Amino acid sequence: MIIDIHTHLGPTCPWHKKAEFNVTKKMFDNFLDLNEITKAVTFPNPQSGNVNYNKANKIISKAAKKDSRIIGFGRVDPREPNNALKELKKFKTLGLVGLKLHPVLECFNPDNDAFFSIYSFCEEKDLPIIFHCDTKNIFANPKLIESALKEFKKLKVILGHLAGQEAIDVVKQNKNFYLATSDAESEKMVEHAILELNAKRILFGSDFPYRDFSTELNRICTLNISKKAKENILYSNAKNFLQI
């Protein structure tokens, strides 16, 4: 069984003239069926400019209500904290159970206290946050995200993309942080993370449609780790994290 913690659904903005990343529900169904995915955490594709994610969140809500395999997370534009909170308050009605934030595409510094009301709300309502995380962009640096969330110890946080040793260190030092394998730096880095953290702090993610699912899955399946550890990463850890 597989729980994919990192997938996208719906329209997006133009990324590349030779690539198409819009995802229809039919495309997403085919993705789930082809790869025999048990459950998928799914959130809207990113947008650009002045963003209102209300319509995009409704697409996720509708899909999740019709397909029990889909676990809906929503998005907000954190640069408008008041509007973001208004949208977050709709999550319960929409059946959305978590939030995706991308400090690079959404162009915000997570450690600015203007955004702390968002973290506080998510902590209070037990809404996990998945952060895009990498070491090439300062706003997405694992240490910066750790600093931003130091007062929110009950907030469950997933650092996407297993961004090297810095991300491993942050998870090691914070019991409420987890790592997602989506587009990890390398197979060796995944294996290293397991050795340092144990497999129970690591969740499988594919970053569909931006990464190839088979490649991301093989990164786990070919590791020199126990069958139990692989089962934890691919399924059990996410099941426990999401309380499903």
C-alpha positions in Angstrom: 0.0 0.0 0.0 1.1 3.6 -0.7 0.2 7.0 0.6 1.6 9.7 -1.5 2.0 12.8 0.7 2.7 15.3 -2.1 0.5 15.6 -5.2 -1.2 18.5 -7.1 -4.6 18.8 -8.9 -6.2 21.5 -11.0 -5.0 24.3 -13.3 -1.8 26.1 -12.9 0.1 29.1 -14.4 2.4 28.7 -17.4 5.7 27.2 -16.3 7.4 26.2 -19.5 6.5 26.4 -23.2 7.3 22.7 -23.7 5.6 21.4 -20.5 2.0 21.2 -19.4 1.3 20.8 -15.7 -2.5 21.4 -15.6 -4.1 18.3 -14.0 -7.7 17.4 -14.6 -9.6 15.0 -12.4 -9.5 12.4 -15.1 -5.7 12.7 -15.3 -5.5 12.4 -11.6 -7.7 9.3 -11.5 -5.5 7.7 -14.1 -2.4 8.6 -12.0 -3.9 7.0 -8.9 -5.1 3.9 -10.7 -1.9 3.3 -12.7 0.3 3.5 -9.7 -2.1 1.7 -7.3 -2.0 4.5 -4.8 -4.1 3.9 -1.7 -4.3 7.5 -0.6 -2.9 10.8 -1.8 -2.5 14.1 -0.1 -3.6 16.5 -2.8 -3.5 20.3 -3.0 -4.1 22.9 -5.7 -1.5 23.6 -8.3 0.4 26.8 -7.6 -0.7 30.1 -9.2 1.1 33.4 -9.8 0.4 37.1 -9.3 -2.3 38.2 -7.0 -3.8 34.9 -6.0 -7.2 33.9 -4.6 -7.1 30.1 -4.0 -10.8 29.9 -3.2 -11.7 28.4 -6.6 -8.7 26.0 -6.6 -9.5 24.9 -3.0 -13.1 24.1 -4.1 -11.7 21.8 -6.9 -9.8 19.9 -4.3 -12.8 19.7 -2.0 -15.1 18.4 -4.7 -12.5 15.8 -5.7 -11.9 14.6 -2.2 -15.7 14.3 -1.4 -16.1 12.1 -4.5 -13.0 10.0 -4.1 -12.0 8.6 -0.7 -8.5 8.1 -1.9 -7.9 11.9 -2.0 -7.0 13.7 1.2 -7.5 17.4 0.5 -5.1 20.1 1.6 -5.7 23.7 0.6 -3.6 26.7 -0.3 -3.8 30.4 0.7 -1.8 33.5 -0.3 0.1 34.2 2.9 1.0 37.7 1.6 -2.5 38.7 2.5 -2.8 37.3 6.0 -6.3 38.5 6.7 -7.6 37.0 3.5 -5.6 33.9 4.2 -7.3 33.4 7.5 -10.7 33.9 6.0 -9.9 31.2 3.5 -8.4 28.9 6.2 -11.7 29.2 8.1 -13.5 27.7 5.1 -11.3 24.5 5.2 -13.5 22.7 7.7 -16.6 23.1 5.5 -14.6 22.2 2.4 -13.3 19.1 4.1 -9.6 20.2 3.7 -7.4 18.9 6.5 -4.1 20.7 5.9 -2.2 23.5 4.2 0.5 23.8 1.5 2.9 26.8 1.6 5.6 27.5 -1.0 7.7 30.4 0.2 9.5 30.7 -3.1 6.5 30.8 -5.5 4.4 32.7 -3.1 7.4 35.1 -2.4 7.2 35.4 1.4 9.7 35.1 4.3 8.2 32.5 6.6 10.0 34.1 9.6 8.1 37.4 9.3 5.7 37.7 12.1 3.0 39.0 9.7 2.4 35.3 8.9 2.4 34.0 12.5 -1.4 34.2 12.6 -1.6 31.6 9.9 0.7 29.2 11.8 -1.3 29.9 15.0 -4.6 29.1 13.4 -3.2 25.9 11.9 -1.8 24.8 15.2 -5.1 25.5 17.0 -7.2 23.7 14.4 -4.7 20.8 14.0 -4.1 21.5 10.3 -0.6 20.2 9.3 1.5 22.4 7.0 3.6 21.1 4.1 6.3 23.6 3.3 8.2 23.6 0.0 11.8 23.3 1.3 15.2 23.7 -0.4 18.6 25.2 0.3 19.0 27.2 -2.9 16.3 29.8 -1.9 16.7 31.6 1.4 12.9 31.8 2.0 12.7 28.0 1.7 15.7 27.1 3.8 14.9 24.5 6.5 16.6 26.5 9.2 14.6 29.6 8.4 11.3 27.6 8.5 12.5 26.1 11.8 13.1 29.6 13.2 9.7 30.8 12.0 7.9 28.0 13.8 9.8 27.9 17.0 6.9 29.1 19.0 4.4 26.6 17.5 5.5 23.3 19.0 2.2 21.6 18.5 2.0 22.5 14.8 2.7 19.4 12.6 5.1 20.3 9.8 6.3 18.4 6.7 9.5 19.7 5.0 9.1 18.8 1.3 11.9 17.6 -0.9 14.3 16.3 1.8 16.6 19.3 1.4 19.9 17.9 2.6 21.6 17.7 5.9 20.0 21.0 7.1 16.5 19.5 6.8 17.6 16.3 8.5 19.0 18.4 11.4 15.8 20.4 11.8 13.7 17.3 11.9 16.1 15.6 14.4 15.7 18.6 16.7 11.9 19.1 16.4 9.5 16.3 17.2 6.7 18.0 15.3 8.7 18.1 12.0 8.8 15.4 9.4 10.5 14.9 6.0 8.9 14.1 2.6 11.0 12.3 0.1 9.5 14.1 -3.0 12.4 15.2 -5.3 15.0 14.4 -2.6 18.5 15.5 -3.3 19.6 11.8 -3.9 18.9 8.2 -2.9 22.0 8.4 -0.7 20.5 11.4 1.1 17.2 9.5 1.8 19.2 6.6 3.2 21.3 8.9 5.3 18.1 10.5 6.6 16.8 7.1 7.6 20.1 6.3 9.5 20.0 9.6 11.4 16.2 9.8 12.1 14.9 6.3 11.7 12.3 5.6 9.1 9.3 6.8 11.2 10.0 10.5 10.6 10.0 10.2 6.8 7.0 10.2 4.4 6.9 9.2 0.8 5.9 11.9 -1.8 6.0 12.0 -5.6 5.4 15.7 -6.3 3.1 14.7 -9.1 2.9 16.0 -11.9 6.3 17.7 -11.6 8.3 14.5 -11.0 8.1 11.0 -12.3 6.2 8.7 -9.9 8.1 5.6 -10.8 11.5 7.3 -10.2 10.4 8.6 -6.8 9.0 5.2 -5.8 12.1 3.4 -6.9 14.2 5.7 -4.7 12.6 4.0 -1.8 12.1 0.5 -3.1 15.8 0.1 -4.0 17.2 1.3 -0.7 19.2 -1.1 1.4 16.8 -0.9 4.3 14.4 -3.4 5.9 11.0 -4.3 4.4 9.4 -2.8 7.5 11.2 0.5 7.1 10.0 0.7 3.5 6.4 0.0 4.5 6.7 2.8 7.1 7.9 5.3 4.6 5.4 4.3 1.9 2.4 3.9 4.0 2.4 3.6 7.8 4.1 6.9 8.7 1.6 8.9 6.7 -1.3 6.9 8.0 -0.3 7.8 11.6 0.6 11.4 10.7 -2.8 12.0 9.1 -4.6 10.0 11.7 -6.6 8.0 9.1 
